Protein backbone atom coordinates (compact mmCIF):
# COMPACT_ATOMS: atom_id res chain seq x y z
CA UNK A 1 0.00 0.00 0.00
CA UNK A 2 1.55 3.33 -1.04
CA UNK A 3 1.49 6.40 1.19
CA UNK A 4 0.17 8.57 -1.64
CA UNK A 5 -1.75 8.07 -4.85
CA UNK A 6 0.65 10.44 -6.60
CA UNK A 7 3.83 12.30 -5.70
CA UNK A 8 4.40 15.33 -7.90
CA UNK A 9 8.01 16.55 -8.03
CA UNK A 10 8.19 20.29 -8.67
CA UNK A 11 5.63 23.03 -7.99
CA UNK A 12 5.89 24.96 -11.24
CA UNK A 13 3.05 25.28 -13.76
CA UNK A 14 3.19 21.59 -14.75
CA UNK A 15 3.43 20.15 -11.24
CA UNK A 16 0.92 22.46 -9.58
CA UNK A 17 -1.57 21.96 -12.42
CA UNK A 18 -1.28 18.19 -12.02
CA UNK A 19 -1.68 18.48 -8.25
CA UNK A 20 -4.72 20.79 -8.52
CA UNK A 21 -6.41 18.43 -10.94
CA UNK A 22 -5.71 15.35 -8.79
CA UNK A 23 -6.52 16.90 -5.43
CA UNK A 24 -9.75 18.44 -6.63
CA UNK A 25 -10.85 14.90 -7.56
CA UNK A 26 -10.01 13.73 -4.03
CA UNK A 27 -6.77 11.98 -4.89
CA UNK A 28 -4.14 11.78 -2.18
CA UNK A 29 -1.34 13.97 -3.55
CA UNK A 30 2.06 15.04 -2.27
CA UNK A 31 3.55 18.06 -4.08
CA UNK A 32 7.28 18.40 -3.32
CA UNK A 33 9.11 21.63 -4.13
CA UNK A 34 12.81 22.30 -3.51
CA UNK A 35 12.49 26.07 -3.20
CA UNK A 36 10.79 27.84 -0.33
CA UNK A 37 8.48 29.56 -1.04
CA UNK A 38 7.65 27.90 -4.38
CA UNK A 39 8.63 29.75 -7.52
CA UNK A 40 11.68 31.47 -6.08
CA UNK A 41 14.04 29.49 -8.34
CA UNK A 42 11.89 29.74 -11.46
CA UNK A 43 12.33 32.06 -14.42
CA UNK A 44 10.31 32.72 -17.57
CA UNK A 45 10.38 35.50 -20.15
CA UNK A 46 7.48 35.42 -19.58
CA UNK A 47 4.24 35.48 -21.39
CA UNK A 48 1.58 33.09 -20.11
CA UNK A 49 -0.84 31.70 -22.66
CA UNK A 50 -3.12 30.39 -19.98
CA UNK A 51 -6.12 29.04 -21.84
CA UNK A 52 -5.58 25.58 -20.32
CA UNK A 53 -5.98 26.98 -16.81
CA UNK A 54 -9.72 27.25 -17.59
CA UNK A 55 -9.90 23.52 -16.87
CA UNK A 56 -8.57 23.71 -13.33
CA UNK A 57 -9.09 27.31 -12.15
CA UNK A 58 -12.11 28.67 -14.04
CA UNK A 59 -11.75 32.23 -12.71
CA UNK A 60 -7.98 32.44 -13.19
CA UNK A 61 -8.12 35.48 -15.45
CA UNK A 62 -9.64 37.46 -12.59
CA UNK A 63 -7.61 36.01 -9.73
CA UNK A 64 -4.14 35.04 -11.06
CA UNK A 65 -1.29 37.47 -10.39
CA UNK A 66 -0.83 38.50 -14.02
CA UNK A 67 0.90 41.76 -14.93
CA UNK A 68 -0.65 42.97 -18.21
CA UNK A 69 -2.45 41.39 -21.15
CA UNK A 70 -0.73 41.49 -24.53
CA UNK A 71 -2.32 44.08 -26.76
CA UNK A 72 0.70 45.06 -28.77
CA UNK A 73 3.16 42.66 -30.30
CA UNK A 74 6.41 43.25 -32.17
CA UNK A 75 8.71 40.95 -34.06
CA UNK A 76 11.91 42.74 -34.94
CA UNK A 77 15.28 42.37 -36.60
CA UNK A 78 18.04 44.42 -35.04
CA UNK A 79 21.28 45.37 -36.77
CA UNK A 80 24.00 47.54 -35.25
CA UNK A 81 22.32 50.79 -36.32
CA UNK A 82 18.77 49.86 -37.26
CA UNK A 83 15.65 47.98 -36.34
CA UNK A 84 13.12 46.55 -38.77
CA UNK A 85 9.91 45.63 -36.98
CA UNK A 86 6.57 44.10 -37.67
CA UNK A 87 4.09 45.60 -35.21
CA UNK A 88 0.71 44.15 -34.53
CA UNK A 89 -1.80 45.85 -32.24
CA UNK A 90 -5.39 44.87 -32.05
CA UNK A 91 -8.50 45.92 -30.20
CA UNK A 92 -9.60 42.32 -30.62
CA UNK A 93 -7.19 41.33 -27.84
CA UNK A 94 -9.26 43.42 -25.39
CA UNK A 95 -12.04 40.85 -25.43
CA UNK A 96 -10.18 37.70 -26.41
CA UNK A 97 -7.00 37.81 -24.41
CA UNK A 98 -4.13 35.98 -26.05
CA UNK A 99 -1.36 36.16 -23.49
CA UNK A 100 -0.47 37.79 -20.19
CA UNK A 101 2.90 38.92 -18.95
CA UNK A 102 3.74 37.26 -15.64
CA UNK A 103 6.52 37.10 -13.07
CA UNK A 104 7.07 33.51 -12.05
CA UNK A 105 7.73 33.98 -8.35
CA UNK A 106 4.23 35.43 -7.95
CA UNK A 107 2.53 33.11 -10.43
CA UNK A 108 4.06 29.87 -9.16
CA UNK A 109 3.37 30.75 -5.54
CA UNK A 110 -0.25 31.38 -6.42
CA UNK A 111 -0.53 28.09 -8.35
CA UNK A 112 1.07 26.11 -5.51
CA UNK A 113 -1.33 27.74 -3.05
CA UNK A 114 -4.22 26.67 -5.27
CA UNK A 115 -2.89 23.10 -5.18
CA UNK A 116 -2.71 23.20 -1.41
CA UNK A 117 -6.22 24.70 -1.17
CA UNK A 118 -7.49 21.91 -3.41
CA UNK A 119 -6.24 19.39 -0.86
CA UNK A 120 -2.75 18.49 -2.05
CA UNK A 121 -0.08 18.22 0.62
CA UNK A 122 2.49 20.87 -0.36
CA UNK A 123 5.99 20.53 1.04
CA UNK A 124 8.44 23.36 0.34
CA UNK A 125 12.19 23.42 0.74
CA UNK A 126 12.51 19.67 0.25
CA UNK A 127 14.79 18.29 -2.43
CA UNK A 128 14.06 14.91 -3.98
CA UNK A 129 17.37 13.08 -4.51
CA UNK A 130 16.14 10.43 -6.90
CA UNK A 131 13.23 8.20 -7.73
CA UNK A 132 12.83 5.20 -5.43
CA UNK A 133 12.94 2.00 -7.46
CA UNK A 134 12.02 -1.57 -6.69
CA UNK A 135 12.33 -4.39 -9.22
CA UNK A 136 12.79 -1.82 -11.99
CA UNK A 137 9.60 -0.03 -11.06
CA UNK A 138 9.31 3.49 -9.62
CA UNK A 139 7.66 3.20 -6.19
CA UNK A 140 8.11 6.76 -4.93
CA UNK A 141 10.89 9.22 -4.22
CA UNK A 142 14.01 9.23 -2.06
CA UNK A 143 14.88 12.17 0.10
CA UNK A 144 17.81 12.18 2.51
CA UNK A 145 17.77 8.40 2.76
CA UNK A 146 14.02 8.21 3.36
CA UNK A 147 11.62 6.68 0.86
CA UNK A 148 8.15 8.13 0.39
CA UNK A 149 5.93 5.84 -1.64
CA UNK A 150 3.24 6.54 -4.23
CA UNK A 151 1.42 4.58 -6.90
CA UNK A 152 2.75 6.99 -9.49
CA UNK A 153 5.30 9.82 -9.58
CA UNK A 154 4.76 12.80 -11.87
CA UNK A 155 8.12 14.39 -12.55
CA UNK A 156 7.67 18.09 -13.25
CA UNK A 157 11.07 19.30 -12.16
CA UNK A 158 11.70 21.82 -14.92
CA UNK A 159 14.34 22.60 -17.50
CA UNK A 160 17.25 21.08 -15.58
CA UNK A 161 15.84 17.61 -14.86
CA UNK A 162 18.39 16.28 -12.38
CA UNK A 163 16.09 13.73 -10.73
CA UNK A 164 15.19 12.13 -14.05
CA UNK A 165 18.84 12.06 -15.16
CA UNK A 166 20.13 10.76 -11.82
CA UNK A 167 17.45 8.08 -11.80
CA UNK A 168 18.50 6.96 -15.26
CA UNK A 169 15.15 7.57 -16.93
CA UNK A 170 16.36 10.26 -19.28
CA UNK A 171 19.59 11.06 -21.09
CA UNK A 172 21.63 14.05 -19.95
CA UNK A 173 20.83 17.19 -21.98
CA UNK A 174 23.00 18.00 -24.98
CA UNK A 175 23.84 21.24 -26.79
CA UNK A 176 21.05 20.81 -29.33
CA UNK A 177 18.41 20.44 -26.59
CA UNK A 178 18.83 23.76 -24.86
CA UNK A 179 19.44 27.46 -24.96
CA UNK A 180 20.66 29.72 -22.16
CA UNK A 181 18.17 32.37 -21.14
CA UNK A 182 19.45 35.49 -19.37
CA UNK A 183 17.05 38.11 -18.12
CA UNK A 184 16.76 41.32 -16.18
CA UNK A 185 13.75 42.95 -14.55
CA UNK A 186 13.93 46.73 -14.88
CA UNK A 187 11.83 48.89 -12.58
CA UNK A 188 10.05 51.70 -14.40
CA UNK A 189 6.97 53.69 -13.31
CA UNK A 190 3.67 52.49 -14.74
CA UNK A 191 2.94 55.84 -16.48
CA UNK A 192 6.37 55.82 -18.15
CA UNK A 193 5.72 52.33 -19.53
CA UNK A 194 2.29 53.35 -20.80
CA UNK A 195 3.73 56.44 -22.50
CA UNK A 196 6.69 54.72 -24.13
CA UNK A 197 4.80 51.71 -25.41
CA UNK A 198 1.55 53.49 -26.23
CA UNK A 199 -0.48 51.50 -23.70
CA UNK A 200 -3.38 52.21 -21.36
CA UNK A 201 -4.47 50.54 -18.15
CA UNK A 202 -3.71 46.85 -18.23
CA UNK A 203 -2.63 46.76 -21.87
CA UNK A 204 0.78 45.26 -22.41
CA UNK A 205 3.53 44.91 -25.00
CA UNK A 206 5.52 41.84 -26.04
CA UNK A 207 8.51 42.14 -28.36
CA UNK A 208 10.72 39.42 -29.76
CA UNK A 209 13.87 40.28 -31.66
CA UNK A 210 16.56 38.67 -33.78
CA UNK A 211 19.80 40.13 -32.45
CA UNK A 212 21.72 40.39 -35.69
CA UNK A 213 24.39 42.76 -34.39
CA UNK A 214 26.15 40.96 -31.55
CA UNK A 215 29.91 41.16 -31.20
CA UNK A 216 31.80 38.19 -32.55
CA UNK A 217 28.80 37.21 -34.69
CA UNK A 218 27.14 35.21 -31.94
CA UNK A 219 23.47 34.46 -32.64
CA UNK A 220 20.74 35.11 -30.11
CA UNK A 221 17.14 36.12 -29.75
CA UNK A 222 15.95 38.95 -27.52
CA UNK A 223 12.69 39.59 -25.73
CA UNK A 224 11.13 42.62 -24.06
CA UNK A 225 7.85 42.39 -22.17
CA UNK A 226 6.04 45.02 -20.13
CA UNK A 227 4.90 44.18 -16.61
CA UNK A 228 2.77 46.51 -14.52
CA UNK A 229 5.64 48.69 -13.27
CA UNK A 230 8.66 46.89 -14.64
CA UNK A 231 10.10 45.55 -17.86
CA UNK A 232 11.34 42.01 -18.42
CA UNK A 233 14.20 42.06 -20.90
CA UNK A 234 16.40 39.18 -21.89
CA UNK A 235 18.23 37.11 -24.42
CA UNK A 236 18.12 33.46 -25.41
CA UNK A 237 21.28 31.91 -26.81
CA UNK A 238 21.30 28.46 -28.41
CA UNK A 239 24.01 26.40 -26.70
CA UNK A 240 25.30 25.03 -30.01
CA UNK A 241 25.87 28.53 -31.35
CA UNK A 242 27.55 29.83 -28.23
CA UNK A 243 29.95 26.88 -28.37
CA UNK A 244 30.78 27.22 -32.06
CA UNK A 245 31.23 30.97 -31.58
CA UNK A 246 33.65 30.25 -28.74
CA UNK A 247 34.54 33.79 -27.66
CA UNK A 248 31.39 35.36 -26.20
CA UNK A 249 30.25 35.30 -22.59
CA UNK A 250 26.55 34.52 -22.19
CA UNK A 251 26.19 37.28 -19.60
CA UNK A 252 27.57 39.97 -21.96
CA UNK A 253 24.81 39.49 -24.52
CA UNK A 254 22.05 41.03 -22.42
CA UNK A 255 24.14 44.19 -22.03
CA UNK A 256 24.56 44.50 -25.79
CA UNK A 257 20.82 44.03 -26.26
CA UNK A 258 19.72 46.58 -23.67
CA UNK A 259 22.08 49.22 -25.05
CA UNK A 260 20.93 48.85 -28.66
CA UNK A 261 19.81 52.26 -30.07
CA UNK A 262 16.23 51.03 -30.50
CA UNK A 263 15.99 49.41 -27.07
CA UNK A 264 17.92 51.77 -24.77
CA UNK A 265 15.37 54.64 -25.00
CA UNK A 266 12.58 52.26 -23.96
CA UNK A 267 14.24 51.42 -20.65
CA UNK A 268 16.00 54.74 -20.02
CA UNK A 269 15.85 55.85 -16.40
CA UNK A 270 14.84 52.36 -15.31
CA UNK A 271 16.67 50.56 -12.55
CA UNK A 272 17.76 46.95 -12.98
CA UNK A 273 16.24 45.24 -9.97
CA UNK A 274 17.00 41.59 -10.69
CA UNK A 275 19.21 39.50 -12.94
CA UNK A 276 18.32 35.89 -13.60
CA UNK A 277 19.25 32.98 -15.84
CA UNK A 278 17.63 29.71 -16.73
CA UNK A 279 17.89 27.02 -19.36
CA UNK A 280 15.30 27.03 -22.12
CA UNK A 281 14.18 23.84 -23.81
CA UNK A 282 14.79 24.51 -27.50
CA UNK A 283 15.43 21.12 -29.02
CA UNK A 284 11.88 20.52 -30.24
CA UNK A 285 10.49 17.08 -30.97
CA UNK A 286 13.89 15.39 -31.12
CA UNK A 287 14.63 16.34 -27.49
CA UNK A 288 11.58 14.69 -25.97
CA UNK A 289 12.55 11.72 -23.77
CA UNK A 290 10.40 8.65 -23.13
CA UNK A 291 7.52 10.27 -21.27
CA UNK A 292 6.42 7.39 -19.03
CA UNK A 293 7.52 4.12 -17.54
CA UNK A 294 6.63 1.75 -14.72
CA UNK A 295 5.23 4.08 -12.08
CA UNK A 296 6.09 7.50 -13.53
CA UNK A 297 5.24 10.20 -16.05
CA UNK A 298 7.24 13.29 -17.05
CA UNK A 299 5.57 16.68 -17.68
CA UNK A 300 6.46 20.26 -18.61
CA UNK A 301 9.99 21.49 -19.31
CA UNK A 302 11.43 18.26 -17.88
CA UNK A 303 9.79 16.53 -20.85
CA UNK A 304 11.21 19.09 -23.30
CA UNK A 305 7.81 20.64 -24.01
CA UNK A 306 8.21 24.13 -25.41
CA UNK A 307 7.63 25.91 -28.64
CA UNK A 308 9.55 28.69 -30.32
CA UNK A 309 9.26 29.80 -33.93
CA UNK A 310 10.65 33.31 -33.60
CA UNK A 311 7.16 34.84 -33.43
CA UNK A 312 6.08 33.26 -30.16
CA UNK A 313 7.93 31.56 -27.34
CA UNK A 314 5.75 29.24 -25.31
CA UNK A 315 6.34 26.80 -22.51
CA UNK A 316 4.01 27.38 -19.59
CA UNK A 317 0.91 26.41 -21.58
CA UNK A 318 2.55 23.10 -22.55
CA UNK A 319 3.50 22.59 -18.92
CA UNK A 320 -0.03 23.22 -17.66
CA UNK A 321 -1.65 20.97 -20.26
CA UNK A 322 0.82 18.12 -19.82
CA UNK A 323 0.39 18.31 -16.03
CA UNK A 324 -3.39 18.09 -16.41
CA UNK A 325 -3.09 15.21 -18.88
CA UNK A 326 -0.75 13.30 -16.55
CA UNK A 327 -3.27 13.75 -13.73
CA UNK A 328 -6.15 12.57 -15.91
CA UNK A 329 -4.13 9.55 -17.02
CA UNK A 330 -3.57 8.52 -13.42
CA UNK A 331 -7.25 8.86 -12.54
CA UNK A 332 -8.31 6.85 -15.56
CA UNK A 333 -6.01 4.02 -14.50
CA UNK A 334 -6.97 4.18 -10.83
CA UNK A 335 -9.95 1.88 -11.09
CA UNK A 336 -7.81 -1.00 -12.29
CA UNK A 337 -4.88 0.07 -10.13
CA UNK A 338 -2.39 -0.76 -12.86
CA UNK A 339 0.38 1.82 -13.37
CA UNK A 340 2.77 -0.29 -15.38
CA UNK A 341 4.77 0.96 -18.33
CA UNK A 342 2.18 -0.30 -20.80
CA UNK A 343 -0.76 1.10 -18.80
CA UNK A 344 0.90 4.52 -18.51
CA UNK A 345 1.44 4.64 -22.27
CA UNK A 346 -2.08 6.08 -22.06
CA UNK A 347 -0.34 9.35 -21.08
CA UNK A 348 1.41 9.56 -24.44
CA UNK A 349 -1.79 8.58 -26.21
CA UNK A 350 -3.74 11.30 -24.43
CA UNK A 351 -1.04 13.91 -25.05
CA UNK A 352 -1.15 13.11 -28.74
CA UNK A 353 -4.77 14.26 -28.76
CA UNK A 354 -3.78 17.65 -27.31
CA UNK A 355 -1.87 20.58 -28.82
CA UNK A 356 1.16 19.56 -26.76
CA UNK A 357 2.28 16.58 -28.82
CA UNK A 358 0.54 17.79 -31.97
CA UNK A 359 2.59 21.01 -32.00
CA UNK A 360 5.79 19.18 -31.15
CA UNK A 361 5.19 16.70 -33.99
CA UNK A 362 3.88 19.16 -36.57
CA UNK A 363 6.80 21.50 -36.02
CA UNK A 364 9.50 18.85 -35.97
CA UNK A 365 12.80 20.52 -36.82
CA UNK A 366 11.51 24.05 -36.14
CA UNK A 367 14.58 24.70 -33.99
CA UNK A 368 16.72 24.50 -37.12
CA UNK A 369 14.71 27.35 -38.64
CA UNK A 370 14.45 29.44 -35.50
CA UNK A 371 18.18 29.11 -35.04
CA UNK A 372 19.06 28.92 -38.75
CA UNK A 373 21.54 31.02 -40.70
CA UNK A 374 18.90 32.77 -42.77
CA UNK A 375 17.13 34.40 -39.84
CA UNK A 376 20.20 35.15 -37.77
CA UNK A 377 22.98 35.88 -40.24
CA UNK A 378 21.48 37.08 -43.49
CA UNK A 379 17.99 38.50 -43.00
CA UNK A 380 18.73 41.41 -40.63
CA UNK A 381 21.44 42.80 -42.94
CA UNK A 382 19.41 42.31 -46.11
CA UNK A 383 16.36 44.04 -44.63
CA UNK A 384 18.49 46.94 -43.41
CA UNK A 385 20.13 47.50 -46.81
CA UNK A 386 16.78 47.45 -48.58
CA UNK A 387 15.13 49.83 -46.11
CA UNK A 388 18.07 52.23 -46.11
CA UNK A 389 18.05 52.53 -49.89
CA UNK A 390 14.27 52.97 -50.05
CA UNK A 391 14.06 55.57 -47.30
CA UNK A 392 17.30 57.52 -47.80
CA UNK A 393 17.36 60.47 -50.16
CA UNK A 394 20.81 61.12 -51.55
CA UNK A 395 20.17 62.71 -54.92
CA UNK A 396 20.72 59.56 -56.98
CA UNK A 397 18.07 58.03 -59.27
CA UNK A 398 15.72 55.49 -57.70
CA UNK A 399 16.23 51.81 -58.43
CA UNK A 400 13.76 48.98 -58.72
CA UNK A 401 13.12 46.94 -55.59
CA UNK A 402 14.36 43.78 -57.32
CA UNK A 403 17.75 45.36 -58.04
CA UNK A 404 18.03 46.66 -54.48
CA UNK A 405 17.25 43.24 -53.07
CA UNK A 406 19.76 41.48 -55.35
CA UNK A 407 22.51 43.86 -54.26
CA UNK A 408 21.58 43.47 -50.60
CA UNK A 409 21.85 39.70 -50.93
CA UNK A 410 25.19 40.00 -52.64
CA UNK A 411 26.45 42.17 -49.79
CA UNK A 412 25.23 39.57 -47.27
CA UNK A 413 26.97 36.85 -49.30
CA UNK A 414 23.88 34.76 -49.99
CA UNK A 415 22.97 33.70 -53.54
CA UNK A 416 19.42 34.19 -54.82
CA UNK A 417 18.95 30.44 -55.27
CA UNK A 418 20.08 29.79 -51.67
CA UNK A 419 17.82 32.59 -50.47
CA UNK A 420 14.83 31.09 -52.26
CA UNK A 421 15.49 27.54 -51.06
CA UNK A 422 16.13 28.68 -47.46
CA UNK A 423 13.02 30.87 -47.46
CA UNK A 424 10.95 28.00 -48.79
CA UNK A 425 12.30 25.71 -46.09
CA UNK A 426 11.50 28.34 -43.48
CA UNK A 427 7.95 28.92 -44.67
CA UNK A 428 7.27 25.20 -44.85
CA UNK A 429 8.49 24.62 -41.30
CA UNK A 430 6.66 27.64 -39.87
CA UNK B 1 25.88 46.92 -15.70
CA UNK B 2 28.76 44.55 -15.05
CA UNK B 3 27.98 40.93 -14.26
CA UNK B 4 29.42 41.33 -10.76
CA UNK B 5 26.94 44.16 -10.10
CA UNK B 6 24.08 42.12 -11.56
CA UNK B 7 24.90 39.21 -9.27
CA UNK B 8 25.05 41.52 -6.27
CA UNK B 9 21.31 42.19 -6.80
CA UNK B 10 20.51 38.59 -5.98
CA UNK B 11 19.56 36.96 -2.69
CA UNK B 12 21.19 33.67 -1.79
CA UNK B 13 20.93 31.36 1.15
CA UNK B 14 24.35 29.81 0.81
CA UNK B 15 24.84 26.24 1.94
CA UNK B 16 28.26 26.36 3.53
CA UNK B 17 28.42 22.62 4.15
CA UNK B 18 27.40 21.34 0.73
CA UNK B 19 28.62 22.39 -2.71
CA UNK B 20 25.88 21.29 -5.11
CA UNK B 21 28.31 21.47 -8.03
CA UNK B 22 31.79 20.01 -8.03
CA UNK B 23 34.40 20.06 -10.77
CA UNK B 24 37.21 17.62 -11.37
CA UNK B 25 40.28 19.84 -11.55
CA UNK B 26 42.35 17.04 -13.09
CA UNK B 27 40.05 17.11 -16.10
CA UNK B 28 39.94 20.93 -16.18
CA UNK B 29 43.73 21.15 -16.28
CA UNK B 30 43.79 19.57 -19.72
CA UNK B 31 40.65 21.33 -21.01
CA UNK B 32 41.16 22.65 -24.54
CA UNK B 33 38.20 25.09 -24.64
CA UNK B 34 37.17 26.29 -21.16
CA UNK B 35 33.70 26.70 -22.60
CA UNK B 36 32.19 26.79 -19.08
CA UNK B 37 33.76 30.22 -18.59
CA UNK B 38 31.77 31.52 -21.59
CA UNK B 39 28.54 29.62 -20.99
CA UNK B 40 27.89 30.09 -17.25
CA UNK B 41 25.63 33.15 -16.97
CA UNK B 42 26.68 33.78 -13.37
CA UNK B 43 30.45 33.85 -13.97
CA UNK B 44 31.05 31.01 -11.53
CA UNK B 45 33.82 29.70 -13.78
CA UNK B 46 36.84 31.91 -14.37
CA UNK B 47 40.44 31.43 -15.39
CA UNK B 48 43.02 32.70 -12.94
CA UNK B 49 46.52 32.57 -14.40
CA UNK B 50 45.33 29.93 -16.82
CA UNK B 51 43.84 27.74 -14.09
CA UNK B 52 40.14 27.12 -13.75
CA UNK B 53 38.61 28.64 -10.67
CA UNK B 54 35.07 27.64 -9.67
CA UNK B 55 32.82 29.07 -7.00
CA UNK B 56 29.33 27.71 -6.41
CA UNK B 57 28.16 30.56 -4.19
CA UNK B 58 27.02 32.76 -7.11
CA UNK B 59 25.31 29.88 -8.94
CA UNK B 60 21.73 30.56 -10.10
CA UNK B 61 21.12 26.80 -10.59
CA UNK B 62 20.32 26.99 -14.29
CA UNK B 63 22.22 23.81 -15.17
CA UNK B 64 24.03 25.35 -18.13
CA UNK B 65 27.51 24.27 -17.03
CA UNK B 66 26.78 20.56 -16.93
CA UNK B 67 25.63 20.74 -20.56
CA UNK B 68 28.43 23.10 -21.54
CA UNK B 69 31.21 20.88 -20.17
CA UNK B 70 31.67 18.18 -22.76
CA UNK B 71 34.60 16.66 -20.87
CA UNK B 72 32.67 15.24 -17.92
CA UNK B 73 34.23 17.44 -15.29
CA UNK B 74 31.04 18.93 -13.83
CA UNK B 75 28.89 17.01 -11.32
CA UNK B 76 25.59 18.71 -10.69
CA UNK B 77 23.16 18.15 -7.82
CA UNK B 78 20.07 20.05 -6.77
CA UNK B 79 20.61 22.27 -3.75
CA UNK B 80 19.16 21.00 -0.49
CA UNK B 81 17.17 22.56 2.33
CA UNK B 82 15.91 25.54 0.28
CA UNK B 83 19.46 26.82 -0.08
CA UNK B 84 20.76 28.64 -3.12
CA UNK B 85 19.32 31.46 -5.18
CA UNK B 86 16.06 33.08 -4.16
CA UNK B 87 14.52 35.26 -6.85
CA UNK B 88 11.97 37.94 -6.03
CA UNK B 89 10.52 38.19 -9.58
CA UNK B 90 11.83 35.25 -11.63
Interface residues (C-beta under 8 A of the other chain):
Chain A: X34 X35 X36 X39 X40 X41 X42 X43 X44 X103 X104 X105 X106 X108 X124 X125 X127 X128 X129 X144 X159 X160 X162 X163 X172 X173 X174 X175 X177 X178 X180 X181 X182 X184 X185 X230 X232 X239 X242 X243 X246 X247 X248 X249 X250 X251 X252 X255 X272 X273 X274 X275 X276 X277 X278 X279
Chain B: X1 X3 X6 X7 X9 X10 X33 X35 X37 X38 X39 X40 X41 X42 X43 X60 X61 X62 X63 X64 X66 X67 X68 X76 X77 X78 X79 X80 X81 X82 X84 X85 X86 X87 X88 X89 X90
